[in-house]
Amino acid sequence: MKIKSINKRILDQSIQLIDIGVEQDHTFFVSDKLDGTYVLTHNSFPDIDSDFGDREKAVKLIGDYFGTENVISVSNFNQLQLRSLIKDVSRFAGLSFDEVNKYTGKIENEALAEAKKTPGFDRAGWVLTYEEAENNSASFRELMEKYPEFEKTVKVLFKQMRNVSRHAGGVIITSNPRDNMPIIKSGDVLQTPWPEGLNARHLEDFGLLKFDILGLGTLRMFEECIRKILRKTMPNRKYITFDMIKKWFDDNLHPDNNALDDMKVYKNVYWDSRYAGIFQFVQQNVQKFMAEMKPNNVTDIAIATSIFRPGPLGIGADKLYLNNRKNPKKIAYKHPLLEEVLADTSGLIVFQEQLQLIYHKLAGVPLEDTDAVRKAFTKKDLSNKDKAAKEREAMREDFADRCLATNNIAKEISYSIFDEMEKFVAYSFNKSHAVAYAITSYQCAWFLTYYPEEWITTYIDYCATEKGRQAGKEDPKAIALSEAKALGFTIGKPDVNLSEKEYTIRDGKLIPSFASLKHVGMTVLSEINECRPYNTLEDLLFNPNDTWRHSKFNKRALSTLIKLEAFESMGLVGEDKTFKNYRQLHHVLVDKGDDLKRAVNKKKKTHKEELVRIIAEAQELPDWDLKDKIEFSRALSGTVDIDLIVTPEIAEYFRTSGITSIDDWQDDEQWVWCIVKNAREAKTKTGKAYMRMKIYGASCTDMEVFVWNFKPGKDKVIPENSLILGRFKKSDFGLSSFFGTLEIISK
């Protein structure tokens, strides 16, 4: 690839745009050095994917530079889908929701079950069609027979446009759009009149290029982790600027200055399965794959992330790859030239660019002409799916003719090679994209290897923010804490003298941040920082001149910290201490706090006598029960303090016995521990009794369990907050177990 020009556009002191002019090729790893490494050619319109720590700021800067009206959001055209369309039509016909939902709830699952039987089935690209429902769903056929008037309406409206929405990240950059295209305006946002999505792709036909401006939380984590590293190395520096952070990153982690080949990093993370906060590697199946694969370069990481998608997994690419990697001499290449293309991926077509190389080397097609081939094989535009299939059929014969003419390859072999390409390429991945993300993953692993404390605390802090959470997903903060425990960190309690705005580590113990707690905001933290250390009870309440000490550190914040037992550093609670339990401390500081404040304000200053009286009054109060403490923990910190139930002695027993949390479930025969959040008797539609439980493990993620062989009257429902051992089964419907295999450890 020849670079024609590199032009840096400075936007402000810390941000720049880089314009790179190239001849023909559009896919490359962006480096501002002329000797940078680039990926294979694509010479048609690509998508330009750019990841930013702050998407909103990136879009604003691009708009400021090119002109706000010249940066336009891409539209998505949303079609009427079968299930929702049936519900819409049924409302016009006056059918009840329950009547129709009885059918629509089953239609997609029945059709999907049949579709999954197709080798290499890709769930991400599958959309329920009328034909599939008619052929593979008994519920759909029953509904159409029962209400025949639906059939014509549904057939006519199916896949018609329902509405226009806005693409999550896509924009176009153009000039004078109001003069050159009809514009959609939604609120104050301009949108293209043409879509670029799964249902239709129109932008390229109109000469427009989509830029995906995406927000990536991992980049925010990089920035914050480096800030913590710099704070530690420069403790006297008051402010850490973005320029300092960027320079540190460029010097230490930019691919131009880091060879990305440190085996300590690969072994510590990918070989030994230490994945806390590692981009693209959150699922256990891919972690297990990496432990077997034992990657030793960025390409290996890119291969793993490309294979671990529904399509490749559906055709068993993971197992085939591992077998080939372990036995490279047993790989049977259909032609010697294929080995030149596929050796790095152990004989499999993993990347789309490999298809281009096969056409180039075997069929003699110039590289600059191979991108059209790639697009014909990998089309995701559902509206042109049939057209793409016909194109590939014609290409099969053309490929065989070219291979024969160029390398004298027999047509039988060429046909076989083409069929293998068609099987794998539909699920292959773009290498430039995969490698870019693999570099990001390696950089995460590098942080975890060389700066584990800063990385872990940054990861937990990010998971505790709104941007770190996803609706309907497991609680990421609880998962992050569980991963930190697995790495050997112990989780301490928040502490009035030790906690900061962010999670910190003291002597290998993670100290929760104030920001992660309810009712303890920045103004409270600021006042606590001014006043601490707190050594005595009087320090918490009074100034040296006998005035009331705090104004921002109010009763609500005090209540939170007391209920979470955040005063251990003061030594106030315990046997032979001022208070026997935290409920007594709460009574004095919160329940009777106003009495103390009034005593301070009296002319004769009776606050010390009042304090002694209230302490004596609190001495007979019993501690909160376990249920209260668990509710405090869940409500005020967003997670459950597992140590309240799994004592150190029990935890050690589990460790030595090889008993893991339900979160680490692997098979039906495995004994695991979990905590019962609640349980109740229930009955199936046929009247069969069972027990329904909600449980959680070390990650505090709730899971539903169906417990069979439960006999009402004879068997008792397991009490909430019980710690139990059991064996469980997993299916598409969730977890199940048998009552006889559950054992209560404590309740």
Residue pairs with C-beta under 8 A, 6 or more apart in sequence:
1 22
1 23
1 24
1 25
1 28
1 38
1 41
2 22
2 23
3 20
3 21
3 22
3 34
4 21
4 22
4 23
5 19
5 20
5 21
6 18
6 19
6 20
6 21
6 32
6 34
7 18
7 19
7 21
8 16
8 17
8 18
8 19
8 32
9 16
9 17
9 18
9 19
9 65
10 16
11 17
11 61
11 64
11 65
13 243
14 241
14 242
14 243
14 246
15 61
17 62
17 65
18 30
18 32
20 28
20 30
22 28
24 41
24 43
24 368
25 38
25 41
25 42
25 43
26 42
26 43
26 44
26 45
26 46
27 38
27 39
27 40
27 41
27 42
27 46
27 430
27 432
28 36
28 38
28 39
28 432
29 36
29 37
29 38
29 39
29 255
29 432
29 435
29 436
30 36
31 37
31 255
31 256
33 256
36 256
37 255
39 353
39 431
39 432
39 435
40 353
40 356
40 357
40 367
40 431
40 432
41 356
41 367
41 368
41 370
41 371
42 371
42 374
43 368
43 371
44 204
44 371
44 372
44 375
45 203
45 204
45 209
46 209
47 210
47 211
47 212
48 209
48 210
48 211
48 212
49 212
49 214
49 433
50 58
50 211
50 212
50 213
50 214
51 214
51 215
51 216
51 219
51 440
52 58
52 213
52 214
52 215
52 216
52 219
53 215
53 216
53 219
53 220
53 222
53 223
54 215
54 220
55 169
55 213
55 214
55 215
56 215
58 213
59 71
59 171
59 213
62 71
62 171
62 173
62 213
63 70
63 71
66 173
67 175
69 177
69 178
69 190
70 173
70 174
70 175
70 176
70 177
71 171
71 172
71 173
72 171
72 172
72 174
72 177
72 183
72 190
72 191
72 192
73 166
73 167
73 170
73 171
73 189
73 190
73 191
73 192
74 166
74 167
74 170
74 171
74 172
74 191
74 192
74 195
74 196
74 203
74 210
75 164
75 165
75 166
75 167
75 184
75 191
75 192
75 193
75 194
75 195
76 164
76 165
76 166
76 167
76 195
76 197
76 199
77 161
77 164
77 195
77 197
77 199
77 200
78 161
78 162
78 163
78 164
78 165
78 199
79 159
79 160
79 161
79 162
79 199
80 88
80 157
80 158
80 159
80 160
80 161
80 162
81 127
81 128
82 107
82 108
82 128
82 129
82 130
82 133
82 154
82 158
83 104
83 107
83 108
83 128
85 154
85 157
85 158
86 100
86 103
86 104
86 107
86 143
86 150
86 154
87 97
87 100
87 101
87 104
89 150
89 153
89 154
89 157
90 99
90 100
90 147
90 150
93 147
93 149
93 150
95 147
100 143
103 139
103 140
103 142
103 143
106 137
106 139
107 128
107 133
107 137
107 139
107 140
107 143
108 128
108 137
110 136
110 137
110 138
110 139
110 140
111 128
111 132
111 133
111 136
111 137
111 140
112 123
112 126
112 128
113 136
114 132
114 135
114 136
115 121
115 126
115 132
115 136
116 123
116 314
119 314
119 315
119 423
120 311
120 312
120 314
120 315
120 423
120 426
120 427
121 310
121 311
121 314
122 309
122 310
122 311
122 314
122 426
122 427
123 310
124 309
124 310
124 311
125 198
125 311
125 380
125 382
127 198
127 382
130 154
130 155
130 158
133 140
134 140
134 141
134 144
143 150
144 150
144 151
159 199
164 184
164 186
164 191
164 195
166 186
166 189
166 191
167 195
167 196
167 197
167 210
168 214
169 212
169 213
169 214
169 215
170 196
170 210
170 211
170 212
170 213
171 210
171 211
171 213
172 192
172 203
172 208
172 209
172 210
172 211
173 209
173 211
174 180
174 208
177 183
177 190
181 192
181 193
181 206
182 193
183 190
183 191
183 192
183 193
184 190
184 191
184 192
184 193
185 191
192 203
192 208
194 202
194 203
194 205
194 206
194 208
195 201
195 202
195 203
196 202
196 203
196 210
198 380
198 381
198 382
199 381
199 382
199 383
200 381
200 383
201 381
201 383
203 209
203 210
215 467
216 440
217 462
217 467
217 468
218 277
218 279
218 440
218 444
220 462
220 467
221 277
221 444
221 455
221 458
221 459
221 462
222 249
222 253
222 443
222 447
223 242
223 245
224 458
224 461
224 462
225 447
225 451
225 454
225 455
225 458
226 245
226 248
226 249
227 240
227 245
228 454
228 457
228 458
228 502
229 248
229 451
229 454
230 237
230 240
230 244
230 245
230 248
231 237
231 240
232 454
234 240
250 256
250 257
251 257
252 258
253 443
253 446
255 439
258 446
260 297
260 298
260 439
260 442
261 296
261 297
262 446
262 449
263 296
264 449
265 442
265 445
265 446
265 449
266 294
266 295
266 296
266 445
268 274
268 445
268 448
268 449
269 275
269 278
269 445
269 448
269 449
270 281
270 290
270 291
270 293
270 294
270 295
270 301
270 445
271 290
271 291
271 294
272 291
273 287
273 288
273 290
273 291
274 448
274 487
275 281
275 282
275 287
275 483
276 448
276 455
276 456
276 459
276 480
276 483
276 484
276 486
276 487
277 444
277 448
277 455
277 456
277 458
277 459
277 462
277 480
277 483
278 441
278 444
278 445
278 448
279 437
279 440
279 441
279 444
280 286
280 305
280 437
280 438
280 440
280 441
281 287
281 290
281 441
283 308
285 308
286 304
286 305
286 308
289 304
289 307
289 308
289 318
289 322
290 304
292 322
293 300
293 304
293 321
293 322
293 325
295 301
295 303
295 304
298 435
298 438
298 439
298 442
299 344
299 435
299 438
301 438
301 441
301 442
302 351
302 431
302 434
302 435
302 437
302 438
303 321
303 345
303 350
303 434
305 429
305 434
305 437
305 438
305 441
306 312
306 350
306 351
306 428
306 429
306 434
307 313
307 317
307 318
307 321
307 350
308 318
309 427
309 429
311 426
311 427
312 318
312 350
312 424
312 427
312 428
314 427
315 423
315 424
315 427
317 348
317 350
317 424
317 427
320 348
321 345
321 346
321 348
321 350
324 330
324 331
324 346
324 347
324 348
325 346
328 343
328 346
331 339
331 346
331 347
333 339
333 342
333 347
334 413
334 416
334 417
334 420
335 362
335 407
335 409
335 413
335 417
337 361
337 362
337 407
338 358
338 362
338 417
340 357
340 361
341 354
341 357
341 358
341 361
342 348
342 349
342 354
345 351
345 354
348 424
349 355
349 358
349 420
349 421
349 424
349 425
349 428
350 424
350 428
350 429
351 428
351 429
351 430
351 431
351 434
352 374
352 377
352 378
352 425
352 428
352 429
352 430
352 431
353 374
353 430
353 431
353 432
354 428
354 431
355 370
355 373
355 374
355 377
355 421
355 425
355 428
356 367
356 370
356 371
356 373
356 374
357 370
358 417
358 421
359 365
359 370
359 373
359 399
360 366
360 367
360 370
362 402
362 403
362 406
362 407
362 409
362 414
362 417
363 399
363 402
363 403
363 406
364 402
364 405
364 406
364 407
365 373
365 402
373 395
374 425
376 388
376 391
376 392
376 395
377 392
377 421
377 422
377 425
377 426
378 425
378 426
378 428
379 385
379 388
381 388
392 422
395 418
396 415
396 418
396 419
396 422
399 414
399 417
399 418
400 411
400 414
400 415
400 418
403 409
403 411
403 413
403 414
403 417
404 410
404 411
404 414
444 455
447 454
447 455
448 455
448 456
452 487
453 505
456 484
456 487
456 489
456 503
456 505
456 510
457 502
457 503
457 504
457 505
457 510
458 502
459 480
460 477
460 480
460 481
460 484
460 503
460 510
461 502
461 503
461 513
461 515
461 516
462 468
463 469
463 476
463 477
463 479
463 480
464 477
464 513
464 515
464 516
464 638
468 476
468 477
469 475
469 476
469 477
470 476
474 699
474 701
475 638
475 639
475 699
475 700
475 701
477 516
477 638
477 639
478 638
478 639
478 640
478 699
478 700
478 701
479 699
479 701
481 491
481 510
481 639
481 699
482 661
482 663
482 698
482 699
482 700
484 491
484 510
485 491
485 698
488 508
489 505
489 508
489 509
489 510
490 508
490 509
490 510
491 509
491 510
491 512
491 643
492 498
492 506
492 509
492 510
492 511
492 512
493 511
493 512
493 564
493 565
493 566
493 568
493 641
494 511
494 512
494 513
494 514
494 516
494 517
494 561
494 564
494 566
494 637
495 511
495 566
495 567
495 568
495 569
496 528
496 532
496 534
496 540
496 561
496 566
496 567
496 569
496 570
497 532
497 533
497 534
497 569
497 570
498 504
498 506
498 511
498 569
499 511
499 512
499 513
499 514
499 566
500 511
500 513
500 514
500 525
501 513
501 514
501 515
501 522
501 525
502 513
502 515
503 510
503 511
503 512
503 513
503 516
504 510
504 511
504 513
505 511
512 637
514 520
514 524
514 525
514 528
515 522
515 525
516 637
516 638
517 560
517 561
517 564
517 636
517 637
518 560
518 635
518 636
518 637
518 638
519 556
519 557
519 559
519 560
519 636
520 557
520 560
520 561
521 557
523 552
524 552
524 553
524 554
524 557
526 552
527 550
527 551
527 552
527 553
528 553
531 539
531 549
531 550
531 553
533 539
533 569
534 540
534 570
535 570
536 570
537 570
537 572
537 578
537 588
537 611
538 608
538 611
539 549
540 549
540 570
540 589
541 548
541 549
541 589
541 596
541 600
541 607
541 611
542 548
542 549
542 600
542 607
543 549
546 600
546 605
546 607
547 600
548 597
548 600
548 601
555 590
555 593
558 589
558 590
558 593
559 586
559 590
560 636
561 567
562 582
562 585
562 586
562 589
562 590
563 582
563 586
563 624
563 629
563 632
563 636
564 632
564 633
564 636
564 637
564 641
565 573
565 582
567 573
567 582
567 585
571 577
572 578
572 579
572 585
573 579
573 580
573 581
573 582
573 584
573 585
574 580
578 615
579 585
579 588
579 615
579 618
580 619
580 623
581 621
581 622
581 623
581 624
582 623
582 624
583 621
583 622
583 623
583 624
584 618
584 619
584 621
585 618
587 614
587 617
587 618
587 621
588 596
588 611
588 614
588 615
588 618
592 614
592 617
595 610
595 614
596 607
596 610
596 611
596 614
599 605
599 606
599 607
599 609
599 610
599 611
600 607
624 632
626 644
626 645
626 721
627 720
627 721
629 641
629 644
630 640
630 641
630 644
630 645
630 721
633 639
633 640
633 641
633 644
634 640
634 700
639 700
640 675
640 696
640 700
642 675
642 698
642 700
645 675
645 721
645 723
645 746
646 654
646 673
646 675
646 723
650 723
650 745
650 746
653 659
654 660
654 673
659 671
659 672
659 673
659 725
660 670
660 672
660 673
661 672
661 673
661 674
661 697
661 698
661 699
662 672
662 673
662 674
662 695
662 696
662 697
662 703
662 728
663 697
663 698
663 699
663 701
664 672
664 697
665 672
665 728
665 730
668 727
668 728
668 729
669 727
670 727
671 725
671 726
671 727
672 697
672 725
672 726
672 727
672 728
673 697
673 723
673 724
673 725
673 745
674 695
674 696
674 697
674 703
674 723
674 724
674 726
675 695
675 696
675 697
675 721
675 722
675 723
675 724
676 693
676 694
676 695
676 718
676 719
676 720
676 721
676 722
676 724
677 693
677 694
677 695
677 696
677 702
677 720
677 721
678 693
678 694
678 720
679 691
679 692
679 693
679 694
679 707
679 717
679 718
679 719
679 720
680 691
680 692
680 717
681 689
681 690
681 691
681 692
681 710
681 712
681 717
682 689
682 690
682 691
682 692
683 689
683 690
684 690
689 710
689 711
689 712
690 706
690 707
690 708
690 710
691 707
691 710
691 715
691 717
691 718
691 739
692 704
692 705
692 706
692 707
693 704
693 705
693 707
693 718
694 702
694 703
694 704
694 705
695 702
695 703
695 705
695 724
695 735
696 702
696 703
703 734
703 735
704 734
704 735
705 728
705 734
705 735
705 736
705 737
706 733
706 734
706 735
706 736
706 737
707 736
707 737
707 738
707 739
707 742
708 736
708 737
708 738
708 739
709 738
709 739
709 740
710 739
711 739
715 739
718 724
718 742
718 744
718 747
719 747
721 747
722 744
722 745
722 746
722 747
723 744
723 745
723 746
723 747
724 742
724 743
724 744
724 745
725 742
725 743
725 745
726 737
726 741
726 742
726 743
727 737
727 741
728 735
728 736
728 737
729 735
729 736
729 737
